[in-house]
Amino acid sequence: MPPASIAVAVDEHLLWVVRLPEVLAGATRAASAEQLERLGAEFDASRFTAYEAMRADIAVGAITRAVIEFLREPPELPFIGEPFGGEGGTD
């Protein structure tokens, strides 16, 4: 049996057909103690140390400064219809 779907009118020319989820959005099930323990261990393993967070912040700052510096003086681009690049503007 194909999944249920509904039609949503976006405007007078466009109609979206959207599949409905097989499980109700509010449907939940209780987690077992083992699942909660595994999830907690995964969360603890994924956290940054203070040193790693500082290094990541420094790297992001350096990248941001480099991009801003590059954007201060954009490269020269030809006007529409002007030849560019190659030997004598042949590209």
ABEGO torsion letter per residue (X at the ends): XBBBBBBBBABAABBBBBBBBABBAABBBBBBAAAAAAAAAAAAAABBBAAAAAAAAAAAAAAAAAAAAAAABBBBBBBBGBBBEEBGGAX
